[in-house]
Structure formats: C-alpha cells, structure tokens
Amino acid sequence: MSAPSAGHLERCLLLHRRDFSNTSLLVEVFSAAHGRFPAVAKGARRGRAPTAALLQPFQPLWLAWSGRGEVRTLGKVEAAGAPLTLRGDALYCGFYLNELLMRLLARQDPHEDLFAFYVAALEDLANGQGLDRVLRRFELRLLQVLGYGLVLDREADTGRPVSPAGRYCYVPERGIVAAIDGTPDETLSGATLLRLAAEEPPEGGQIREARRLLRAALAPHLGPRPLASREFFRRVRGA
Amino acid sequence: MTELPLVSQLIDALRCLPGVGPKSAQRMAFHLLERDRDGGRELARVLAEAMARVTRCRKCRTLSETELCGLCANPRRDATLLCVVEQPSGVIAIEQATDYRGLYFVLGGRLSPLDGIGPDELGLDLLAERLRRDGIAELILATNPTVEGGATAQYIAQLATSAGVGVTRIAHGVPLGGDLEMVDGGTLAHAFVGRHAL
C-alpha cells in the first residue's frame, strides 16, 4: 500500500481508538481505498480544539496520513458528515461490526465495496432498522467479500435447489446439506435460507435460525478466541 | 552503564512515569544521585508509603487512605446526589470548578467492548446496589464525551432507571470564550440539541 500524496484526503472510518502516550491516540483506520491499517494521531488530545473530538468510531472522516512503516502517522483530519448516532442496542451492534472487521479483514487489503456495505450497515443501525436484519446482511456480505460467500439456495453436494419446506444443515467448508435427522434446534428451514439468499429479512423463528447459521459460518474464520463484543452484549443484556 | 547496575535499574524504573523517556529518566536519576540525595530518600519513603497505604474508597472507588474517603465520610455532603466520573482526576476537576455538594462514584475506566472491559471491571454491581439502597434522587453522568463514554453512560442510565433513580447528564457544548466557527461539528450538534430556555 502506498501512502496517498501529502495532503490528499481519503474517506475513512475508525474501527477503534485508544490513548497512546500523553497526548496522542492510536487508531485503527478503515479507509475506502486502502483498507484497514493502524495509525498514530500525534497530539490529538492536546490544545483547545483537539482532533480527538473527531477521531471517534462511527464518525465519517476525511483523513490524510504519511509514513511507510506498519503504523502510519495521521495528518489532516476533517469530518465527512455528521457522526452516525447509534443508541441503545444499536451502539453495541456497531461495536460488533467494528470487531468483526478488526478480526477478519487483513491489514492493508483494500475493499471499496466492503467499506460501502459497512457505511450502509451503520446508517441502517442509526436509522433504527431491525438489528438482526442489519447484522445478518452485513455478515453475509463480509463473508462474500472475503471469498467465503455462502451458497444458500442450493445443496452443496447434489446442487439441488433448496426447497422452502425442507430442513437443512450447515456444514462448515462444505455448505448447505439436506438434514437426515435432528431436532428443529439443530437444523435450518429452507425458507430461512431462501430469504437470506434473496437478502430479505428473516422473520419470526427464522431470526434465530439465521443468527445460528451466520455464527457457525463465521466461527472457522474467527478462530478459538471469542468475540469480546458478543460476550459484552451477552453480559449487558443479562444484567 | 553496565558497571553501575543500580543506576541503570533506577533509570529503567523512572521510565514508568508518564512522559518520561530514557533521556529524562537519566537526567532525573543523576540529579537525585549527585545533587539531591535527601530529596531522593524522601521520595523513596513517601512513594513506598503511598503505594502501601493508598487504596480505593469502599463506597465510591476513588483513591483514599482510609476505608471511606473524605468526601463519602463528610456528613455535610448531599447524599441524594451521585455523580459518576471515569477517573479520580474527574472528582478533583469537578470539586475545583463547581459548587457541587453531592457524592461521587469513580468507574476507573469506561465500557470498552473491543478491549473486553465490561460492567464487572468498572464495579457497576456496586453502583447498582447503591442506586437501590442509598436513597439517591439524582444520578449525574459525567463520563467523557467519547463513543465509549457514551456507551458507559447509556448502560448506567439503564441501571438507574430500573432502580427508579432520575438520571441527568452534564451538558456538552461550545467552550467558554470559544468561537462557533472553530467548534467541531459533533460538539456543535450536541450543543444545539441541548439548548435551553433563557
């Protein structure tokens, strides 16, 4: 990845930030054209109008940076619109999306379409759309972009089309196969799969099935370390 | 410095202070050793004693040398008001700048889902218990105006509401003596939403 020429501003969002030394911030940038990379914002927490106010997750930004090492140095910072206001559970879902990207997206691997999907998902969360619907759509698109897209309307081994009335299982690295036996808790209905394939929101009992399917599909790529934001959500909701 | 292991140990140890790099640490160490041995001894004594005796207040979790900090133990403070801040420095800032007469609760951080900092790490079970038992009328949220500070405020507001305690949040806005043109959009938007009648 080459740094953009000095002063050239790029569309970005921040996935994470933390304090670094006395007055600086260490941020994880997700840029439309250059993918994900870490950067230091020197002196961002100092002065009368600190740029730390802008350098926050869910704030669309124009950023310029410099440097050749793995960690870049941020230059100019400008807002690219009002911050996306996530409230209530939508805020926790926003953190979940950020963690998914931090965990699954390789550094410095540009994905312009994924950036657009991410912005769309945050806007949907800010506009109060159904959380499950937004998350499932983003998860499916993320898997697609990363090259692990799910084929949901055909059986993996036979190529037969999925029937709305059938029951199916998801087998990691193989795909959807017809269920031979198993309780409704372990299998997926064909109707759920077809709705997801058509990017339509699952309804009723399909919501849980869709969540279970995507969790199983993401698991091999996330590895054994659990998602902190998922655990967090569970604890916060349990309280 | 290989022939002076104690001196290099001292320099390394001084680097644990914020803003102190290898150069400043070396200057500090040589200053103490060459010019101010008494000052160095006094520093070592006070440092050891403070590390041993300063703990957290049982009630508000701020730094304290006694089981209850001075503020929590003061009967003249208004026990129906509780102000939540992230760090002990927030208590000092509010004490110096405002005429707030209530009590405090210090979180020692903020909820940060991606760093694995959840309600347990911030002592929020203790806060929930105080909200239920201590007859608090108003909970004032003074967490920092960041996304994570906002998540923390949102979570604590839920705790307070379920305990039947009124919640307010300190205003965010244009700095005094500032210029609207120079204020970032997010702050200005907050200031606009939070306008009040004159």
Contacts between the chains, C-beta under 8 A, distances in Angstrom:
chain1	res1	chain2	res2	distance
A	16	B	114	5.4
A	18	B	115	7.3
A	21	B	18	7.9
A	21	B	19	7.6
A	22	B	18	5.8
A	22	B	19	4.9
A	48	B	175	7.0
A	48	B	178	7.5
A	48	B	182	7.8
A	49	B	182	5.7
A	49	B	183	7.2
A	49	B	184	6.8
A	52	B	146	7.9
A	53	B	145	7.9
A	53	B	184	4.7
A	53	B	186	6.1
A	53	B	187	5.9
A	54	B	184	5.5
A	54	B	186	6.9
A	56	B	146	6.0
A	56	B	147	4.9
A	56	B	186	7.8
A	57	B	147	5.1
A	58	B	147	6.2
A	59	B	186	6.7
A	79	B	184	6.8
A	79	B	185	5.0
A	79	B	186	7.4
A	82	B	185	6.3
A	82	B	186	7.4
A	82	B	189	6.2
A	83	B	185	7.9
A	83	B	186	5.1
A	83	B	189	7.8
A	87	B	154	7.1
A	88	B	154	6.9
A	91	B	147	7.8
A	91	B	150	7.3
A	91	B	151	5.6
A	91	B	154	6.6
A	92	B	113	6.7
A	92	B	151	7.4
A	95	B	113	4.2
A	95	B	114	6.2
A	95	B	151	7.5
A	96	B	113	7.6
A	98	B	114	6.5
A	99	B	113	7.1
A	99	B	114	5.3
A	102	B	114	7.0
A	228	B	113	5.8
A	228	B	114	5.7
A	228	B	115	7.1
A	228	B	116	4.5
A	229	B	113	4.1
A	229	B	114	6.2
A	231	B	116	7.6
A	231	B	118	7.5
A	232	B	111	7.6
A	232	B	113	4.0
A	232	B	116	7.6
A	232	B	118	5.3
A	233	B	113	7.5
A	235	B	118	5.1
A	235	B	119	6.2
A	235	B	120	7.6
A	236	B	118	7.3
A	236	B	119	6.7
A	236	B	155	6.2
A	239	B	119	6.1
A	239	B	124	7.9
A	239	B	128	7.9
A	239	B	159	7.5
